[in-house]
Amino acid sequence: MFAKINHLNIRNKMLFGYLAPAAIYLGFPVLVIATTNQVFKNLQETERVQQVVEEISNISLGGEQMVRGLRGYLINNKNQQFLKDFQAGAELARQSANNIENTVKDPEQRSRLQRMRELLNQYYDACNEDIVRLLQQNQTAKAMAVFNTGKYTNFLNDFLKVNGEFRETELSIFKQKTKMTKEALTFLVSTLLVGSVLLVVFGAGIAWLISSGIAQTIDRAISSIASSSTEIAATVEEQERMASQQAASVNQTTTTMDELGASSRATSQQIETAVAQAMQALNLAGGGTKAVEQTLEAMATLKTKVQDIQGQIIELSEQTDHIGNISTVVSDLANQTNMLALNAAVEAVRAGEHGKGFGVVASEIRKLADRSKKSGAQINLLVADIQRAINSTVMATDEGTKTVESGVNIASETAAAFAGVANAINNVVLSSQQISLNAQQQSIAIEQVVQAMNSLNQAAAQTACGISQTKIGTQKLNEAALDLKAVL
């Protein structure tokens, strides 16, 4: 591959040097979009779990309200408010179950949800049929005896067991999706950092390879020019010796030759100045205006992409805050449930022997509230870890934006350098115009010299050999110039 690159000309080498890193960079947005989509899907799943957990809590609250209303109505069947609480709790539990019926996709979870609905309906129907009906017929003692059989406690125990399994499964899904989100963000940051380093290293290697190939080509051309110049200098020295022998024949042209010499010296100096300025223009124009424009466009695109990534990460941070708020609500619900369980335990103690079963239920509810509170605390810790990772990503993105702005400033300075190229080329044009005027003066002087050249016919044969050597050297210089032109 390196050998093929070395055979390219300068223009194609520079084009390859820009296109190769650009092709690698185009893969970064694809990776970012894919990872971001995965993160969004995970967040949507966590939101679904939050909704399901909230509705499950409502189902539990509805079941608790049913139990509390039934016990209150059993103790004081003249107070119809307890019966209304019993019925309202059943309605709350049914409505919450209906709300998440289409949200729960896992077959096992759907089976648990259906089981909870069946237990609640069985409990409600059995209580209406066995206890409420007897109480409405003023058969309080018989209704109390039916309640104390333990049948309804079994319903509640089964319900609490299925409810706990359902909740634990959803929380497990929540933890898994949160972990996947964190891993996706970590992978994205690591890939961007490693990819950036590799891109810089690859670009530096390509730049070194291209610059070394260009330098070798120019060195060969310069060596050839230097060798040919040496031969030309030797030939000119021989011609000067022959010109000394012809001095007697050119006495009458001394004045004219002096004028020609002065004009030639001025022309030589101006040519040297023009060559120096042309070399300066060549060095300044090496990169080309088109390369600067492409660099500016690439920098602008990179800046836009980094800003888009930063905006998406900020949006992700806001969604994480929403998750934390939801977790806080879950913890508050757990605290309230704990207080309700404590009140229920107090009521059970006050009820004496008849409240023992109710006390057991209150104890189980307190344990469930404690587990919910611990789960809320774990969720808060996970959200805090995600927030710290997002903050680190935002800081890294800010550093990337500053780096892009620095690159834009450097490209602007390069554009200013090309303005210097234009000034240098303008000076070359002025020098060329002056050379043209001097050449006209030399033409007039040469016409005067022609009149004296008849006496130099014998020397012409001797100078022919020197001219031949000069021609050979000129041909070599021409080949070197063609070599340089082919490289450019």
N, C-alpha and C positions, 0 to 999 in steps of 0.2 A: 504493500500500500504506500509506504513512504517513497519507494522508488517511482511509483506512478505520479505522486504529487510533485516530485522534483522535476519531472519532465514537462510540467505545465508552465505556461508563461505567467508573468507577474499578475496580470489582470485576473486570470482564472484561479491562481493561487489565493489571491485576496478574496475572491468570491467564495472559494471553498472555506477559507478561514472564518468568514462571517456566517455561511449557511450551516456549517457543521454544528457549532454551538447552538444556533437558533433551532435546529431540528431537535436537539436534545431538550432545549427549554420548552418546546411545544408539548412535551409529555407531562410537564408539571401541572398545567391547568386540568388536564384529563384526570390525573391522580387526585387533585384537590376536589374536583367535582364528585368523583366516585366516593371518596371518603366522606365528604359532606353529606351526600345523599344517604349514606349508611348511618351517619350520626342522626340525621333527621328521622329516619325510620325507627331508630332505637328510642328517640325521644317521644315519638308518637306512641310507641308501645308502652313506655313508662307512663304517659298520660292516660292510656287506656287502663293500665293497672291501677293507677290512682283512682280513676272513676269507679272501677269495679270494687276496690277496697272500701271506698266511701259508701257505695250502695250496700255492700255486705254489712258495714257498720250500721246502716239504717235498718237492714233486716234484723240485725241483733237487737237494735233499740226497739224495733217493732215487737219482737218476741218478748223482750223484757217488759214492755208496756202491757202486753197481753197478760203476762204472769201477774204483774203488779195490779192490773185492773181486776183480774179474776179473784185474786186474794182479797182485795179491798171489797169487792162485791160480796164475796163469801162471808167476810166478817160483818159487813154492814149492807145487807141487801136492800135496805131502804134508800140508799144513796145511789141514784141512777148514774151519777157521774163516773163511778167505777166501771159500770157496764159500758158506758160510752168510751172510756179509756181502753177497755178490752177490745172493743170493735175497731177503734182508731188504730191501735197497735197492729191488728191483723191487716188493716188496709195499708198501713205504711210498709209492712213487710212484703205484702203482695206487689205493691207498686214498685218498690225498689228491685224486687226480683224481675219484674217485667222490664224495668229500665235497662238492665244489663243482660237480658236474654240474648239480644243480637250482638252484644259486645264480646261475650265469652265464646271463643272459637274452639278451645281445646275440648275434645270429647269427654275426657275424664272430669274436667271442671264443669262442663254442662250437666253431666250426670249428678255431680254433687249439688249443683244449684237446684236441679229438679228434685233431688232428695230433700233438700231443705224446704222447698215449697210444699212437698207432700207432708212432711212432718208438721209444718205450721198449719196446713189445712186440716190434718187429722186432729191436731191439738185443739184447733178452733171448733171444729165440728163436734168433737167429743165433749168439750166443755159446754157447748150450747145444748147438746142433747142430754148430758148426764147431770150437770151441775146447775147451769143457768135455768134450765126448765124446772128443776126441783126447787130452786130458790124462788122463782116466780110463783110456784104453788105453795110457798111458805113452809116447805119441808127442809128447813135449814139443817137439822141434825142429820137427816139422810144424805143431804148434799155434802155435808162435812165428812161423813163416813166414806162416801164415794171418792172424795178428794184425797183422803188419807190412805187410800189403797196403794198409792205409789205409781199408779199407771201413768199419770201425767208427768211425774218426775222422770220416768223413762223416756217419754217423748222429748223432754227438754235436754236430757243427757245426750240422746242421739243427735239432736239438733246442734248442740254445742260442739260435739265431736266433728260432725260434718262441716260445720262453720269454721272450726279451727283448721281442718285440713285444707279447705278451700282458700282461706286467708294465707296460710303458710305457702301454698303453691303459688299464689299470685305474688307474694313478696319475694319468693325465690326467682320468679321471672323478672321482677323489678331489679333485683340485685344483678342478675345476669346481664340484662340490657344496659344497666349503668356501667358495669365492668366493660362490656363491649364498646360502649361510647368512649370511655376513658382510653381503652386500648387503641381505638381508631384515631383519636386525637393525638395520642403519643406517636403512633405510626406516621401520621401526617407530618408532625413536626420533625421527627427524625429523618423522614425521607426528604423533606425540603432542605434540611441542613446538609445531609450527606450529598444530595443531588447538587446543591449549590457549590459545595467544595469540589466535587468531581467535575462540574462544568468549568470552574475556574482553572483547575489543573489541566483539563483537556484543552481549553482555549489557549493556555500558556504554551502547552506542547505544540499545538498547531502553529502558533505565532512564531515560536522558535524555529520550527521546521521550515516555514515559509521564508523567514528572514535569512536563515543560513543558506538556503538555496539561491536566493536573490544575490546575497553577498558573494557567493562563489562565482556566479555568472559574471557579475560586474568585475570581480578581481581578474578573471581570465581576460575580459575585454580590455581592462586597463593595462595588463601586462603586455598584450599584443600591441596596444597603442604606444606604450613606452619603448618597446623594442623597435618598432617602425620609426619612431621619432629619433631614436639614436642613429639609425642608418641615414635618415634624411639629414641629420646634423652633420654627419661625416661627409656626405655628398656636398652639402653647402659649403663646408670648409674647403673642400677641393676646388669648388667653383670660385671661391674667394681668392685662392692662390693663383688660379688662372686669370682672374680679373686683374690681379696686380701686374701680371706680365703684359696685359693689354692696356695698362695705364697711359703709355705713350700715344696710343691710337685714339684715346678718348679725351685728350686735353681740351679739344674744342667744345666738348659736351659737359665740361666740369660744372659750369653754372647751372645748366639744366638738370644734371644729375643730383646736384645739391638740393635743388627744389624737390626733385623726385624723392630723395632720401628723407627730407623733412616730412613730406606728405606721407611717405610710407611708414615712418616712425609713428606719426600721429594715428595713422590707420591701424597699426599693430596694437598700440595702446588701447584704442577704442574697441578693437576686436577682443582683446583680453578682458576688458571690462564687460563687454557683452556676454562673453563665455561664462565669466564668473556669475553674472546676474542670471544667466540661463540655468546654470547649475543650481543656484539658490532657488529659482522657481521650480526646478525639477524635484528638489528635496522637499520643498513645502507642499508640492502637489502630489507627493507619493501616495498619500491615502485617498485623495480625490474627494470632490465635493459630494458625490453620490454616496460615498461611504459615511460621511458625516450625517447626511440626511437619514440614511438607514439607521444609524446609531441613535439619533434623536427619536425616530419613530419607535424603535425597539424599546428605548428607555421609557417613553411615554406609555407604551402598551404594558410594560412591566409594572410601572407605577400604578396604572389603573387596576391591574390584576391584584397587586398587593393590597390596594385600598378595598377592593371587593372582598378579599379574604378577611381583612380586618373587620369590615361591616358584618360579614357572616358570623365571625367569632363573637362579636359584641351581641348579635341577636341570640346566639347560642347561650351566652352568659345570662341574658335576660330570661330565657326559658328555664335555665338552671335555677334562677332565683324563684321562678314560679313553682318549681318542684319543691324547693325549700319551704315556701309558704304553705304548700299543700301538706308537707310533712308536719309543719307546726300545727296545722288544723287537726291532723290525726292525733298528735300528742295532746292537744287540748281536749279532743273528744275522749281520749283515754283517761285524762284526769277527771273529766266530768263523770265518766262511767264509774270510775273508782269512788267518787263521792256518792254517786247513786247507790253503789253496792254497799258502802259504809252505812248510808241511811237505811238501806234494806236490812242490814244486819242488826241495826238498832231496833227497827220495827220487829224483827224476828225475836229478839230478846224480850221485847215488851209483850209479844204474843205468848211467850211462855212455851209450854209443851207443844202447842199447836203451831208454833213458828219455827220448829227445828228444821223442817224440810225447806222452808223459805230461807233459813240461815245458810243451809248448804248451797242453795242456788246463789245467794249473795256472795258467798266465799268464792264460788267458781267464777262469778262475774268479775270479782276483784282480781283474781289471777289473770283472767283474759285481759282486763284493763292494763295490768302491769306489763303483760307481754306486748300489748299494742304500744305502750309508752316506750319500752325498750326498742321496739322496731322503729318507732319514730326517731329515737335518738340515733340509731344506726343509719337511718336514711339521711339525717342531718350531717353526719360525719362524711358519708359518701358524697353528698352535695358540696360540702366544703372542699373535699379533695378535687372534685371536678372544677370548682371555681378557681382553686389555685392553679390548676393546669391551664385553664382558659386564660388567666391573668398572665402566666408565663408566655403563652402563645401570642397574646396581644403585644407584650413587650418585644418579642422577637420580630413581629410584623412591623412594629414602629421602627426598629433598627433597619429592616429591609427597605422601608420607605425613605429613610435618611440616606441609605446607600444609593438608591436610585436617583435621588435629587443631586447627590454628589456627582454621579455619572453624567447627568444632564449638564451640570456646570462645566465639567471637563469637555464635553462635546461642544459646548458654546465657545470655550476658549479655542478649540480646534478650528471652528468656523472663523474666528477672528484671525487665526494664522493664515487662512486662505485669502483674507483681505490683503495681507502682506504679500502674498503671491501675485495678486493683481497689480500692486504697485511696482513689484520687481519686473514683471513683464512689460509694464508701461515704460520703465527706464530702458529696457532692452530695445523697444521700438524707437525711442529717441536716439539711442546710440546708433542704431542701424541707419537712421536718416542722416546722421552726421557722417557715417561711413560712406554713404552714397555721394555726398558732396565732395568728400576727399577723393573718391574714386574718379569723379569728373575732372578734378584738377590733375590727377595723375594721367588721365587720358590725354590732356593737352600737352603735358610734359613729355609723354612717350612719343607723341607725334614729332616733337623736336629731336628726340633721341634717334628716331628712325633714320634721319638724314645722315647720322654718323655711323650707322651700323654696317655700311658697305665695307668699311675698313676692317670689320671684325669677322669676315667670312672664314678666314683660316682658323680662327679660334672656335668657330661654331662647330667644326668637326670634333674638336677635343671636348667641347662641352656636351656633345651629343651623348657620350657615354654617361656623363654625370646625370643628364636628364633621364636616361633610361633607368638608372638606379633610383632616381627620384620618383619615376613612374611606378616602379615596383613597390617602393615604400608607400606611395599614395594608394596603390591597390590594396595593400595590407590594411591601411587605415580605413579604407572603404569597407573591407570585409568586417573589420572590428565594429564599424558603425552599424552595418547590417545585422551583426550578431546582437548588438544592444537593442536595435529596433525590433528584432524578432522576440526578444525577452519582454519588451514593453508591449 
